[in-house]
Amino acid sequence: MPPHEGLTHLKEYDIKDSNIELIGTEIDHRVKYNSAATEPAWNNGTVGQVAGLYIWRIEDFEVVVWPKEKAGQFYDGDSYIVLHSFKVGEKEGKEKLIHDIFFWLGSKTSQDEAGTAAYKTVELDEFLKGVATQHREIQQSPSGEFMGLFPRLKILSGGVQSGFRHVEEDAESKEMSTLLRIFKHLGTGRADSMVVIEVEPTWQSLNEEDVFVLDKGDKIWVWQGKKCSPMEKAKAAQVVNDLTIAKHIDVEVLAQTDSRSRLVVDLLGGKDAGRTEFHAPRPVSSSNVASSGRPHRLFRLSDASGALSFDLIKDGTPIQRRDLDGNDVFLVDIGSAIWVWRGLKASKAEKAMWLNVAQSYVRQLQGGADSNAHLMPLASVVEGNESPAFFKAIEV
């Protein structure tokens, strides 16, 4: 089924439906802005006014400030909102504050948390006068733009709903094992972009291309895969320093090529495994590298005919700025990510439905040949406030 057929007939896109007829109207904007104006998280005197990185976690439907010292650290059971505000045009004397909003969904987050993060992202955008670029980020396949915000992304098991206490914080826990996997993340444009992620403490989690840190409580082991890079070794050393800064315990570093490195495999339950090669897939992949290979496609979302339609405009041919008409909304599929461009003169209904349209399109891709389409980053930009990453994604 062509993408536009499924979307055209979905009831949620009927602009005459009484349930959505006020979406995007001036009344709707006022209601959302008034709600945003009373949200304590946005009203600290700096959000939207001062360049910087702001992070919040969703806790019981509330937006709670995430400590600055934990920037780049996330739990797989949670959802977060990350605002990156930065200045452009300083050299030209036309200084302007640009905003990127990311709502990051952990692989085990609840539907309520994910929904609240999405809703609050829209509210934050409203607070920022509707000019922010909005990104939906999935833990398993973060965008290069998101990864570029952090020199190190650390993902731990647990979350606010689980009442999780990490072994690092529980000095009395001597029986638990924590296994951290450390590897370089490709596609960010940063040479130092690294991922530190907690994985299942079993020998099946090992991979010879990465470095692993095993914390047994009374001793820390570093296992260096035979194909790991010097940068990954260096990052592992920093991780070990963080783990031992508050406690004095033994640390042993072993290269996979050392005969003694088998001890780490044994500690992880692989005593009888009898294998010398390890190829566990990485739990976090680069969306830029893990492209589906689909040709670039451009779709137009328009209600000019009186019914909201979704039509394929270009398929496999270069997409250029002049293809975008400010009277409508366009979806750009570049294979590794999906961007939605919202024209300034697009109707209120067209602008408001960007996330629903993108998610519906992804569901159709999943029903076809691309079963991993749901992992692609989704982002939305507004005409005249496009992020640099958007224009890099299309042919100029």
Order of alpha helices (4+ residues) and beta strands (2+ residues): alpha-alpha-beta-beta-beta-beta-beta-alpha-beta-alpha-beta-beta-beta-beta-beta-alpha-beta-alpha-beta-beta-beta-beta-alpha-alpha-beta-alpha
